[in-house]
């Protein structure tokens, strides 16, 4: 089953105030999408689904609805090539309740995302309020249909419940596989003043100072209790008071929402606090494009296996040694018969010219045990499959053209690589408590297969 991504780019929701003549569009949309999913059989290809929400957008703001003072060509094209709704209102006129309705297809009153007073949206990231976890979202339903789901942009459906680290109202708990954006909203200005970089630098030094003072307090306290040093308790208490006063003063100087609500998150991690609003939009657009473009390096080999083609659809193949790219192979689409291979890095064989790394057992990927080539070594595998004689501009007229073609392909390929945790390096360290255990740790010996292998009598159950 193909897994296609669904992306909800949370920028807001249209704030049209026209009276509806039919059921609310957010409910109709959910029903339509679910019917689409159910109409496809398991082995059918599924369409990508992109939902875009825009804050504070009225019906009169778009050219497709008659605005002739502001150009919105891309949205106008969507309306022209798709369906333009003319009788439509949001489920609420403010962010939090309208978003909950959009996510669930239910009136906010049903999920409790309403207020009996004047606070009709989530006020800040310090409140425990949020979309109830027992609500079923569109993302969760589509995920059950085999979709990869992502949310990029504003969330504004709550974050924490009991502590700043539980993140009980995080998008991950509502059916989203990926999240990047603002957990709150732009109620106040998120434009840090020019002193921001100075504050960040000072804060790191201040935290180091606090750590050093804390270590000194612990050392002096232990030394005094042990009788190793003789210092007055007043000095130790004064140092403790100094830390508290320093922390309180620093905390009090940052009471602005700029520091506590204007932040960006990638998954569960805060990546910027306070965030730079002037670049946030462009970053989120890149994240959205990156999510939609679910990079698959493999190609359908069935035509090749059936003998209908001479080679697969792969035009370029990239050879990695660990995380280091060593070579690129190019099979031109013109079916000229050439198979070019450019080596940017080659291992240092041990012993020399042996064709293997018999001293280190495995050939190294970087450092002194490899040789870097600039320009890269070029071979035509159709004529030299053993890669014994590198080509040069003098021996191959297409040398420079091939090198440039491969370099451009390599650049495009590297732009698609998103930084991730290397599972075989940082996490590839043994942890005793993760070892499988047959009994009660550390008594982990057993042989339950012996009972299975014993012959059974004719009357024994099998």
C-alpha positions, -999 to +999 in steps of 0.1 A: +000+000+000+014+034-010+016+059+018+010+094+007+014+124+031-013+146+043-001+181+053-021+205+074-003+239+070-017+258+100-017+295+092-052+301+104-087+298+090-108+322+069-128+345+091-158+350+067-190+360+084-216+351+057-246+332+068-245+296+056-273+279+037-259+245+040-240+225+067-207+241+077-179+235+052-155+221+078-179+192+085-185+186+048-147+187+041-140+160+067-168+138+054-156+143+018-120+134+027-130+103+046-152+092+018-123+096-005-101+074+017-128+047+020-135+047-017-099+036-024-090+000-020-060-010+000-038-015-031-049+017-048-027+048-050-038+075-026-039+112-034-019+138-015-041+160+007-030+195+016-051+218+038-041+254+041-055+276+068-049+314+068-054+337+099-076+367+097-085+363+061-119+377+051-139+369+020-131+404+006-094+399+008-090+376-022-091+385-059-113+355-067-140+370-045-138+405-060-108+422-044-093+445-070-068+463-048-046+434-037-032+406-060-036+370-050-029+352-083-020+318-068-051+316-047-072+329-076-058+300-098-068+275-071-103+289-072-104+290-110-092+254-114-111+240-084-143+248-065-151+283-051-174+282-021-197+312-016-219+303+013-195+294+041-186+304+077-160+292+102-172+273+133-158+302+154-144+336+148-112+330+168-082+307+165-084+279+191-121+269+186-121+273+149-090+251+146-104+224+168-135+223+146-114+221+115-094+192+130-123+172+143-153+181+122-173+189+154-187+221+168-163+235+195-191+232+220-189+194+217-152+192+226-152+219+252-131+243+231-154+272+242-156+297+270-184+310+292-164+342+297-143+365+276-112+343+272-122+325+240-088+313+229-059+296+246-042+326+264-006+315+265+017+284+267+015+283+305-021+272+307-030+235+309-060+239+285-061+223+251-080+200+226-091+170+247-071+139+239-103+118+234-112+138+203-106+120+170-089+143+144-089+141+106-051+134+108-057+104+131-084+090+107-062+094+077-032+079+095-053+047+099-057+047+061-020+046+056-012+083+053+019+101+067+006+132+084+023+165+092+014+199+106+035+229+098+027+264+111+005+275+140-010+249+164-027+269+192-045+239+206-025+238+239+008+222+248+014+211+285-008+198+312+011+191+344+047+201+336+066+219+310+079+187+296+048+165+294+035+182+261+002+163+265-015+186+239+013+182+213+002+175+177+019+141+180-009+131+203-036+139+177-025+118+148+003+139+133+036+122+125+056+154+120+054+189+134+073+221+129+060+255+138+045+277+165+027+261+194+011+294+202+000+324+181+010+359+171-011+378+196+018+400+205+048+411+185+074+384+179+100+408+166+130+407+189+150+439+193+186+441+180+199+432+215+186+396+211+220+382+201+236+399+231+210+385+254+215+350+241+253+352+245+249+367+280+225+340+291+249+312+282+276+328+303+252+334+331+241+298+332+278+288+333+283+311+363+253+296+381+266+261+376+300+270+389+285+287+420+263+257+426+293+233+424+312+256+448+282+254+472+280+216+471+318+213+476+320+237+505+289+221+522+303+186+519+338+198+530+323+216+561+302+186+571+332+163+566+355+186+586+379+191+557+374+228+553+364+255+578+341+281+562+312+300+579+277+288+571+269+324+564+291+323+533+274+292+520+239+306+527+249+339+510+260+320+479+227+301+478+208+334+482+229+348+454+218+321+430+181+326+439+183+363+435+201+360+402+176+335+388+146+356+400+161+388+385+167+371+352+133+356+351+116+388+360+134+407+332+118+384+307+081+386+315+072+396+280+053+371+258+081+376+233+103+352+254+076+328+267+052+324+238+071+334+206+089+301+199+094+275+172+093+237+178+105+208+157+087+178+170+091+180+208+122+202+207+122+239+210+145+252+182+142+290+187+131+311+217+123+338+210+118+332+174+127+355+145+093+363+131+108+379+100+122+346+087+096+322+103+073+323+072+100+313+047+113+285+070+078+270+073+073+271+036+105+251+031+094+226+058+061+221+040+077+215+007+102+192+022+075+171+038+054+168+006+084+159-014+082+117+009+118+112-009+120+077-024+153+067-039+141+033-052+125+027-087+102+001-101+125-028-113+097-049-127+103-038-164+140-046-159+132-080-144+108-088-172+134-080-198+114-051-213+142-025-207+180-026-206+184-008-173+162+007-145+149+042-143+179+052-121+199+078-140+222+086-111+233+062-082+251+077-052+276+055-034+280+062+003+305+050+029+286+056+061+275+092+059+303+101+035+296+102-003+324+085-021+312+081-057+285+088-082+274+066-111+256+080-142+238+061-169+227+086-195+191+084-207+202+085-243+211+048-240+246+055-254+259+024-236+283+043-214+282+039-176+301+067-160+314+065-124+331+094-107+351+088-075+354+117-051+369+096-023+387+062-025+400+040+004+437+035+010+441-003+004+463-023+028+487-035+016+489-011-014+473-024-047+457-053-029+422-042-036+411-045+000+417-032+035+432-063+052+449-044+081+418-025+093+394-053+082+369-028+070+378+001+047+376+035+064+352+062+052+372+093+062+404+106+076+439+094+068+428+061+055+411+076+024+423+096-005+403+127-017+402+134-054+396+169-069+388+166-097+372+132-091+385+100-108+364+091-138+358+057-153+335+043-180+324+010-166+311-002-200+347-003-212+366-006-179+345-026-154+374-031-130+381+006-128+417+001-136+425+032-158+411+066-148+400+087-178+415+122-185+405+151-208+432+139-231+418+103-233+381+111-231+366+140-250+335+140-228+355+141-195+348+176-185+311+174-195+306+142-175+323+156-144+301+187-145+269+167-151+277+145-122+286+174-100+252+191-107+233+159-100+253+155-067+244+190-057+207+184-063+208+152-044+225+167-014+199+194-012+173+167-006+191+152+024+174+163+057+196+161+088+185+132+110+199+113+139+225+087+128+212+055+143+245+037+138+267+063+155+252+083+184+226+057+194+249+027+186+262+024+221+253-006+243+229-001+273+227-030+297+191-023+306+181-027+270+195-062+266+168-089+261+163-111+292+146-145+293+140-144+331+144-118+358+175-097+351+204-105+355+193-142+356+187-145+319+194-181+310+167-204+297+160-232+273+124-234+264+130-250+231+140-283+247+104-288+257+092-282+222+118-306+207+108-335+230+088-362+213+052-364+224+030-394+231+000-402+208-024-389+234-007-356+242-021-325+228-002-307+201 
